[in-house]
């Protein structure tokens, strides 16, 4: 199984979208500042994830969620969460 996920920086409220085969390890890695893009941008909160059967589907889903339509989908999907946290 592969996971497509969205993290939100608690510091800046910015989102980071990625995919992995081990969501717990990847989240721990991001939180430990081991990755270039998210290094120094933590701490993070996992705000969304999806499960895919294979890497190809997870990569395609990541690409979609990073697109304009994908960002709109996420904002609509997370509307209640975003209003509760004040991050619309």
N, C-alpha and C positions, 0 to 999 in steps of 0.2 A: 504494500500500500504506500501511496505517496500523498503528501499533504500540501495544499496551497494555503498560505496563511497571510494574515495582515497583522502587523505589530503597530502600536501607536506609542510614540515617544511621550513619556510622562512629562519630560522637560519642555518639549516644543509643540506637542500635539500632532506632529507630522507622522504620516503613515509610511510604512515600509512593507512591500509585498514580496513574497518569495515562495519557494517550494522546497520540499525535503522529504526524505524517507523516514526521518526520525525527528518528529516535531519537538519532543521534550529536549533532546540534545541540542537541536538547532536553537531553540529559545534560550537555553542555558548559555550556548555559545554567544548569541547576540548580547545577552545580559552581561557576559564577561568581557565585552569589548574585544572579541576576537575577529570581527569582520570589518573590512575597510569602510564600507558605506555607513554602517551603523555605529562604528567605533566613536565613542565619545558622545553619542546622541541618546544614550539610555538614561535612566532605566526605561524598560518597555513593558507594555501590557499587551497580551495577546487578545485582539478584539474580534477576530474572525478566522475560521479555517474551514476548509472543505477536504474531503477524502476522495482520492482518485485511485483507480485500479493500477495505473501504470505511470511511468515518468513522462511519457509523451503527453498524456492528458493533463497532468499536473503543470507541465511547462506551458501548454497551450492556455490553460486556465489562468496561470500567472500573467501571461501576456495580455489576455483579455481584461483582467482586473486592473492592469496598469493603463489601459486605453481610456479614452474619454467616456465611452459607453459603460465600461467596467467600473469606473469610478462613480458614475451615476447609479449603477446597480448597487454598489456597496453603500452609498449614502442613503439610498432608499431602503435597502435591507437593514441597515443599522440605524435607521431614523430614530427609533425610541432610545437606543443607547446614546446616540450623539446628543439628543435633547437633554438627557439626564446628566451628561457630563459637561454640557455647555460647549461642545466642540463642533457645532454645525458649521 
